[in-house]
Amino acid sequence: MRIIYLIPAYNEEGSLDKLADNLSTQLLRFPQLQAYIIDNASTDNTKAVIQALEVKHPWIHGIYIKEKGMGVAFRYAIREIRGLHLGSEDWVIFSAADLPFGFSDLESFIEKRKEYESCITFVGSKSHPNSRINRSVKRTVASWIFYLLRWFILKMHTKDPHGTIFLRADQLNTTDNIVSKDYFFSTELIYYMEQQSKVVEMPIILKPEIRPSKVNLIIDGIKVLKQIIRLRLRQTKIS
């Protein structure tokens, strides 16, 4: 089984060395592990740090683009890994540079995959009843508002599509339908995967928040609402 991490890195120069050290601890268990780190228009030394890591670690690969946005980064990376000829035994992990769940998401995946052998999508979910999290009230309220919007308009069942996503590699073509350039990428991906099969949410342990929350309930709520409606309209046209 090959494990492929896709990790956007916008102005992440201070976290990438630690990221590489953390990922290297998994090489004994997953010797074919690969990490694609996407520098998407960083204004700091992120590119130089990634290039140094590529030299030091042959399993790390840098992708350098001039456009910001998490969705943009993931879509570029997906195009890059298509040439790896990944199959149904391989998994692509959509994660973040600070690995907010450590490897608790990976441990849950290993366990849940035994229970749901035919499942093609797993999500490390902050909304799972067994997850251990300590979040601000603002983030908690925002998460529930966004969940209700997704459920009411899109009929989505996944409570937290913004955790670490584990996608079976032979399902990468599903991402061709995604148009989002920002964090809504994750919602689109889970939305389309729910059309195919059950998405399994898994318990995680959330590390203490290092960065202050930038969530604005009004501004971000309106933005998410517009994105959800546009997604619904696109799907209606296709249907």
Summary of the structure (lengths in Angstrom):
residues: 239
radius of gyration: 17.2
end to end distance: 35.6
largest distance: 48.9
contacts: 734
relative contact order: 0.15
helix: 45%
strand: 15%
